């Protein structure tokens, strides 16, 4: 079992920055991949970014160059640095982990970008 707790969401103006954190209940060395999805009202959940245990990163085209995922193994935490935020980035951001084929989700944190 893996519990994931997100933090760092909030309200920010367009062009601003936020950093989300996701802390796992166990060592992330044993987690094959972690990442972030987001879901806006009335839309399907979409992949934002992932990072594997080897450090390989993947980004959605819509956030590439603006968002950066990183991990701190000592703190069992994955971060999402979001820069140059746009109105369309408004969504609930959910932390995701895949451990030996089993998927785990956080409760989500709201990110709202205002004009």
N, C-alpha and C positions, 0 to 999 in steps of 0.2 A: 504493500500500500504506500501511496505517496500523497501527502496533503500539500497543497499549494496555496500560499497566501500572497495576494497582490497588494500593492500600495503605490501611491504616487499619482493617482489620477486627480483631475480637478478641472477648473475652468481657466482657459488661457486665451489670449487674443491671437488672431491669425498672425502668423509670422513668429510667434513665440515658441518656447521650448518646454518640454516636460520630461521627466525621467520616471519610468515605471520600474518597480522592483517586484520580483517573484521569488519568494523563499520557500524552499522545499523542506519537507519534514525528515528527509534522509539525505545522505551524501549524494550529490549530483554526479559523482564519479560513476555511480551505478545506473544512471539514467542515460539512455541511449541518445535521446534528443529532447530538447526543450524549446519552447518558443511562445509566440504570441499570435492569437487570432483576434479578430474584432467583429462586432456585430452592431450595425446601425439599425435604427427602427425601420421595420418593413423590409429589411434586406437580409440576405443569407449571410451566415457566418463565413468570413474569408480569412485566409492565411495572411499574416503580416510578415512574419519572419521566424526562422528556426535556427538553432545552433546545435550541432552534434557534440557528443562527448569528445570527439577529436578536434573540435573547434571549427568545423566547416559550417559556413553560414549561407543562408538562402533568404532572399528578400522578394516580396511582391514588387512588381514593376512600379506600382503607384507610390511606393515609399523609398525606393532605392535612391541613395544619395542624400536622403533626409533623415532616415532612421538608422540606428546602429544597435545591434544586439551584442551583449557581452556577458561573460559569466565570471563569477568569483567562487571558485571551488571551495575555498576555505570557509566561506559564509553560506554555502549551499544556495546561492542566489544568482538569478539571471536578471539582467537589466535591459531595459529598452529606452535608449536615448532618442527622443523625438524632437527634431529641429524643424524650423520653417513650417510650422503646422498650418494646415489649411482647414477651411470649413468642413470639407468632406472627410477629414480625419475624425470627426465627431462620431463616437461609438462607445460601446462597452468593450473594453479590452480584457481578454481572457488569457491567462497563462495556461500553457499546455506542456505535458510531459509524456513521453513514451518510454516505458521501461519494459523491455523484453516483450514487446508487442501489446502491452496493456496501456491504455490511454487514461490520463488523469487530467482534471481541469480545476482551475481555481474558480472562485466565485465571481470574478470580474471586477473591474474598476472603471468608473465612468470617466471618459475624457470628452470635454466639451470645448470646441473652438468657436470663439465668437468673432464677429466682424468689428 
